[in-house]
Amino acid sequence: MEHSFKKVLKGYRLFRKKYALSDTSVMQSLSRHGQKPRIMVVACCDSRVDPALILQCDPGDLFVARNVANIIPPYEDDQGHHGTSAALEFGITFLEVKNLIILGHSQCGGVEAAMSGIEFPKNDFISDWVSLIKTDSLAHKNTDDYAKWALTQSHSNCITFPWIKERVEQEKLIIHLWFFDIKTGQIFMYSDEHKNYQPLDIHNFE
């Protein structure tokens, strides 16, 4: 059996030992009382960008939706299959999370595909999905700049959902734009004051 799969199985054993195999375990409590996360994260599928790992969270801390390039599409009230929109609706209107983090990252393959039209072996869905990132007439020069620009577009798309807009206006929901640099492991947060991304200062939230 390949090394990476053995690592997954070992991790599963460690998970059960740490979180499940006692009457006072986290999983026992979550099973009895259900999930009540206060934070939702929309992140990329990229294997290097796991929100729970980056933020060192326990089960039950985060409600997470992941897709290619961490895109939030605009609100569309039709008969299509809207996975990310369904997750947003569940997290915000049912779980009533208080914070929504849109987590972009460096070296994003989905953003690069939107920029340069990468050829994929199979492309039934990828190009159509990343076309939601509007790259026309942008002066940005690299993938990371585009990834940050895509976060801004996702934020704008958020406000097209009436129940997100209402909660933001009522100050019941805060939307955060975060950018994770894979090489340094550092998070940068968009600052409305400075109109750019600043290193995340945890003291601002204490």
Secondary structure, DSSP 8 states (H G I E B T S, - for coil): --HHHHHHHHHHHHHHHHHTSSTT-HHHHHHHH----SEEEEEE--TT--HHHHTT--TTSEEEEEEGGG-------SSS--HHHHHHHIIIIIS--SEEEEEEETT-HHHHHHHH----S--SSHHHHHTTS--TT----SHHHHHHHHHHHHHHHHTTSHHHHHHHHTTS-EEEEEEEETTTTEEEEEETTTTEEEE--GGGG-
